[in-house]
Amino acid sequence: MEKILPFFMTSSWKTAFPAHCLRYEFMNMIEQARLAKEASLQLRNTSAELRNNVLLSFAGKLTDRKDDIIYANNKDMEEAKKNGMPEAMLDRLLLNENRIEGMAEGILQIVKLDDPLHQVLEERDLSSGVHLKKVSCAIGVIGIIFESRPNVTADCAALCFKAGNACVLKGGKES
């Protein structure tokens, strides 16, 4: 499981992934990308069962640690208010029990999806006798820059992971 943590890297961990992931917070983007590339080479060969189990663990950690997440989010919200962030943006950044439960539920929905890897999408024989198959595979590393909504962090990470991809996430400057 320790080798899988780099898949869930972001430059603003504080709100969505406290404590055990904070070591990634201060890495520069080049180092994050390098680690994500290394992780992607392992991830693309993992079973659907393992990926689903990791996602189930991820959803469980969100709900198990919701008090810690809300505490960290409250500190971030106080700082944002001090910096004059508009109310509409504050609402986007706010995490509460319902929103965290929604994030976890979103991950559980992703677990229920069919495994997108190694699916035969097309198959045919050429007149030359060559047999062709188009098979789905992982992309590798996906970089995502998104607006400042904590739920996007969980959604993007879970979708990438389910599809066998590592990701590097960068939230907006407000996050």
C-alpha positions in Angstrom: 0.0 0.0 0.0 2.9 2.4 0.7 4.0 2.2 -2.9 0.5 3.2 -4.0 0.4 6.5 -2.1 2.2 8.4 -4.8 -0.8 8.0 -7.1 -2.7 10.3 -4.8 -0.3 13.3 -5.0 -1.4 16.9 -5.0 0.3 20.1 -4.3 -2.4 21.0 -1.7 -2.9 17.9 0.5 -3.9 19.7 3.7 -7.6 19.6 3.2 -8.3 16.3 1.4 -5.5 14.0 2.7 -4.1 15.0 6.1 -1.3 13.4 8.2 0.0 10.3 6.3 0.3 12.2 3.0 1.8 15.5 4.1 5.3 14.5 3.1 4.3 15.1 -0.5 3.0 18.7 0.2 6.4 20.4 -0.2 7.7 18.5 -3.2 8.1 20.5 -6.4 6.1 19.5 -9.4 9.1 17.8 -11.1 9.7 15.5 -8.2 5.9 14.7 -8.0 5.9 13.9 -11.7 9.0 11.7 -11.4 7.4 9.8 -8.5 4.1 9.5 -10.4 5.9 8.1 -13.4 7.6 5.5 -11.3 4.2 4.7 -9.7 2.5 4.4 -13.0 4.8 1.6 -14.1 3.6 -0.4 -11.1 0.0 0.6 -11.2 -0.6 -0.4 -14.8 0.2 -4.0 -13.8 -2.1 -4.2 -10.8 -5.2 -6.2 -10.7 -8.7 -4.7 -10.8 -9.2 -6.3 -7.3 -6.2 -4.5 -5.9 -7.1 -1.2 -7.4 -10.7 -1.6 -6.1 -9.4 -2.5 -2.6 -7.2 0.6 -2.5 -10.1 2.7 -3.6 -12.3 1.2 -0.9 -9.6 2.0 1.6 -9.4 5.5 0.3 -13.1 6.0 0.8 -12.9 4.5 4.2 -10.0 6.8 5.2 -12.1 9.8 4.2 -14.9 8.9 6.4 -12.7 7.6 9.3 -10.7 10.8 9.3 -13.5 13.2 8.6 -13.0 15.0 11.9 -9.3 15.6 11.1 -10.2 16.7 7.6 -12.9 19.1 8.9 -10.4 20.5 11.5 -7.8 21.1 8.8 -10.4 22.6 6.4 -11.6 25.0 9.2 -8.0 26.2 9.6 -7.7 26.7 5.8 -11.1 28.5 5.8 -10.0 30.9 8.5 -6.9 31.7 6.5 -8.9 32.2 3.4 -11.3 34.6 5.2 -8.3 36.6 6.5 -7.0 36.9 3.0 -10.4 38.3 1.8 -11.6 35.4 -0.2 -15.1 36.0 -1.6 -18.0 34.1 0.0 -18.8 32.1 -3.1 -15.2 30.8 -3.2 -15.3 30.0 0.5 -18.4 27.9 0.0 -16.6 25.9 -2.7 -13.7 25.2 -0.4 -15.8 24.3 2.7 -15.8 20.7 3.7 -18.4 19.4 6.2 -19.6 15.9 7.1 -22.1 15.7 4.2 -19.5 16.8 1.6 -16.9 14.3 2.9 -19.6 11.5 2.8 -20.4 12.6 -0.7 -16.7 12.3 -1.7 -16.5 8.8 -0.2 -19.7 7.8 -1.9 -18.3 9.1 -5.2 -15.3 6.8 -4.8 -17.5 3.8 -4.0 -19.4 4.5 -7.2 -16.1 4.4 -9.1 -15.3 1.0 -7.5 -18.6 -0.4 -8.9 -17.5 0.5 -12.5 -16.2 -2.2 -14.7 -12.5 -2.5 -15.0 -11.5 -0.3 -17.9 -8.1 -2.0 -18.4 -7.3 -4.9 -20.8 -10.7 -4.8 -22.5 -10.7 -5.9 -26.2 -12.2 -2.9 -28.0 -11.8 -4.2 -31.5 -10.5 -7.3 -33.1 -10.1 -8.3 -36.7 -8.0 -10.3 -39.2 -6.3 -8.6 -42.0 -6.2 -10.1 -45.5 -2.5 -10.6 -44.9 -3.3 -13.0 -42.1 -2.3 -10.5 -39.3 -4.6 -10.6 -36.4 -5.2 -7.2 -34.9 -6.6 -6.4 -31.4 -7.3 -3.0 -29.9 -7.0 -3.4 -26.2 -7.6 -0.7 -23.6 -4.6 0.3 -21.5 -3.5 2.8 -19.0 -2.2 6.2 -20.2 0.5 6.4 -17.5 0.6 9.8 -15.7 -2.2 12.3 -16.0 -1.7 15.9 -14.9 -4.8 17.7 -13.8 -5.2 21.4 -12.9 -8.6 22.1 -11.5 -10.6 24.8 -9.7 -10.5 24.9 -6.0 -13.0 22.3 -4.9 -11.7 19.6 -2.5 -14.1 17.0 -3.9 -12.4 17.2 -7.3 -9.2 16.0 -5.7 -10.8 12.7 -4.6 -12.8 12.3 -7.9 -9.8 12.8 -10.1 -7.5 10.6 -8.1 -10.0 7.8 -7.9 -10.9 7.9 -11.6 -7.3 7.9 -12.6 -6.4 5.1 -10.2 -9.4 3.0 -11.4 -8.1 3.3 -14.9 -4.6 2.3 -13.9 -3.1 5.8 -14.2 -1.0 7.8 -11.7 -1.9 11.4 -11.4 -0.4 14.7 -10.3 -3.1 17.1 -9.2 -2.8 20.9 -8.9 -5.6 22.8 -7.3 -6.2 26.4 -7.9 -4.3 29.1 -6.0 -7.3 29.4 -3.6 -6.9 25.9 -2.4 
